[in-house]
Amino acid sequence: MLGIVLFIVFLLFAPASVLADDGDSLRFSSGATSVALPGQAAYTGQGLSFGFGSGIYVPIEKCDCMGSWQVQASYFYTDWLSGGGEVRFFGGDLDPSMMVMYQRYRVNVQFHLVHDDIDVFAQPFLGLENTNISEFRKQVSGEKRSEKKSPWWEGKKEEKVVEDSVSISDDDCWKLFSMDGFSVGLGIGLGYNLSRYFALTGLVQGEYNFSHDVMLSVVPGVAFNLWEVWPWAKRNLRSTWISFEIGGQRYFNRDVKDWSNTFFLGIQLGA
């Protein structure tokens, strides 16, 4: 969080000459200075890239929707190699009695192949997932409670003992957050600038968790080149994109046959 704050302060107060000296040298055939990429990222061939996104996580039909947030940062070491990290949070009610905070951390390396306005990249990564499931039931596991006694005018009724259960529900909702611990994966993605103002992005990613879970992600998106219409960004940044992405996730080895989805709206800033 401190790094994000310092980056924003740097963008606001750094001299334009520091950030925009080589802007013309970064232009592609369409006239744009960058190519939009999945995950609120962009190809610039040099410098830093930060992305911020928020949206909704829509699990399988029987489960409740949740909020989702994402922050990513990357740095271009050369015009074909970059590396960075990503943090993503899912939070909300799993069912009427459970709440989930699911966290994903990624570090990655990207190998870029750029031609005109297209960037195709391969992205091996290491990940860490951490799930916190909080219980909001008032009763604890195994606790016994008696039914409320009836008023005297209704006569005496036999008192019944009821067992309360706090076990996770028997449906598939909890399985969507059981990918816990370390994981490895590979993503193949691309960005294509349709014009100076609009771009298409896409990512296909496979991930293996050491608890023997497998997840497939498919993430198409569209992006608008805010840099081209924002004078301040042209003076101070290498790139600025507004993106909207729809992600589909399918889990294997858990008997979950449906796809879950994410919807992200975000912004990318390059310096």
N, C-alpha and C positions, 0 to 999 in steps of 0.2 A: 504494500500500500504506500509506503514512504517513497518508493521508486516512482510510482505513478504520479504522486503529488509533485516530486521534483521535476519530472518530465514535463508536466503541465506548466509549472513555473518557468522552466527553460523556454518552452514554446512562446510564452507570453512576453518574456522580457529579453530574450536573446536578440542581438542585432540581425536584421534580415540578411546582411552580407555573410554571416556565419552559416546560415541555413540554406541559402538559395544561390550560392555562387555558381554551381554547376547545373542548374535546372535545365538549361537548353541541351546539355549533353546527354540527358536522360530520355529525351523524346524518342518515341517509336514512330512508325510510319503513319499512324493515325493522328499524330500530333500530341498524344497523351504522354505524360511523364512516367507512367507506371501501368502495371497490369493488375487488376483486382484478382484476389485469390480467396479461397474458402476460409472461413473462420475469422472474419474481420481482419484479413491480412492483405498484403499487396507486394508485388515484385517491383523493386526499384534498382536492383543491382548493387546498391551500396546503402549504408546508413542503417538506422533503426526503424522498426515498425511496431506500433502499439495498436491494439484493437480492444474495443469494449462492446459487449452485447448483452441483451436481456431478452427474455421471452417466456414461452410456455412449454412445459413438457406434458405431452398427452400420452399416457400409457395405453395399455390394452383396454378394451371397452369396459371391463368390469371395475377398473381402478380410477381413482380421482386424479384430476389434473394438478400440476404443481408449477411453481415458479422456477425459472432457471436463469443463471447469470454466468457470463464467461469473460475472462480477461486473457489476452495473449500478448507476447512480446517476442520479437525476433531480430536478429542482426545479420547483415550480409557481410560475410568474410571476403567473398569474391563475387563476381557477377554470376557464378553458377552454384555457389554454396552458401547456405544460411543455416542458422541454428537458433533455437529458442525454446520457449516453454508456454504452457497453457494451464489455466486453472478454471474449472467449471463446477458450479454448485447447482444442486437440485434440492428444493425444499418445499414441504407442504404435508397435507394429510394423506397418509397411505390408505386409510379407511376411517370410519367414524371414531375409532379408538386408538389409532396409531399415527405418529408423525415421523417423517423421515427428513434427515439432512444428509445428502449424498454428495461426496466431494471427489473430484477427479483431478489429478495432477499429471502433467505430461512434460517431458523434455524430448526434443526431436532434432533431427538433422534433415535438411531438405537439399536435394540435388536437382537443379533447375536446368531445363532445356528450353531456351527462348528463341522464337522465330517471329519476327515482325510483332504482331500484337497478341501472340499466344505464348503462354508459359505452361509447360508440362513439367511436373515435379514428382519425385519419389520421396517418401517421408517415413523412414524407420523411426520408431519412438519407444521410449520406456515410460511406464505409467504406474501410478499408485492410486488405488481407490480406497476410500474410507467411508463407511456407512454408520450413521448414528440413528437408531430407531428408538424413539422415546414413547413410553406408554402413558396414556392419560386416564386409564381406568382408575377409579377410586379404590377398588378392591385389589388386594394382592393375591398372587397365585396361591390356591389352596385354602384361602380364607372362607369360612362358613358364615352365612348370615341367615337370620330368621325372617320369615315374612312378617309384615306389620300386623299386629293383633287387631282383630275386629272390635268395634265398639260393643259395650256390654249389651245394648239392645238387640244386636244381631245374633247374640248367643255365642257360646264358646266354640271356636273352630280348632281343628287339629293344626298344630304348628308344623310347618314344613321347613326343612333345611335345604338350602340351595347352594350348589357349588359354583363359584365364580371362576372363570377361566381367563387367563391373559395370554394364552398362546397365540402366536401369529396366525392370522386367518388361513383357511385351507385353500384359498384361491391362489392364482399365480402372481398377485401383486407384489408380494415380498421378494419373489424370484428376480424381479427387475432390478433389485438393489442388492443382490447377493454376490455380485462380482466384487469381492473385497480383497485387498492386498495388492501385490505387484503383478504387472502385466507387460507384455511386449506386443508390438504390432507393426503393421506396414500400411501406409496410405498412398494411393495414387491420385493426384489431383491436377486440375488445370484451371487457368483463367484465360478468357478470350475477350478482348475489347471489341465490341461490335462497332463502336464509334468513339468520338472524343468523350461522350457523356455516359455511355452505358456499356456494361460488361456482363458476361455470363461466367459463373463459376461452378465447379463440381468437384466432389471428393468421394472416393470409394475406399473404405478403410476396414481392415480385418484386425481383430485384437484377441489375443489369447491370454487368459488369466491363469496364474499358477494354482488356482483352485479348480482348474480344468473346465472353466467356462469360456465360451467363445461368443464374440459379438461382431456382427457385420453392420456397418454404417454406410448409408448412401445419402449424400448431402448436396443437392442442387441449390443454386442461388442466383440472384441478380444483384447488380451493384450500380450505383450512380456516382459519377465522378464529380464530387463537390469541389474539388480543386480547380476545375475549369471555370466555375462561376463564382468563386469566393476570392476576392482580391487579397484579403489578408493571408489566406492559405497559399496563394501563389507567391507572395513575398517571403513567407516564413517556412513553408513545408515542402517536402518533396512529393507528397501524395496525400489525398484525403478522399476517402470513399465512404458512402453510405450503402449498407448492404442489407438484404433480406434473404434468409435461408430457411429451407424446409429440410429437416433431417429425418431419415427413417432408420430405426435400429431394430435388428432381429437377433434374439438370443438363441443359442444352441446348447445342447446338453442339459436343458432344464425343463423340457417338455412344454415350452411356451411357443405356440405356433403362430401367434399374431405379431404384427409390427407395432412398435410404439414410435411416436413422432416428437420432434422439437421444432419450434418456430422462433427464429432469432432475428431481431432488428438491432443493427450495430453500426459502429463507426470505426474507421481506421485512420490513423495519423502516422505519417512517415517523416522522419527528420534525418 
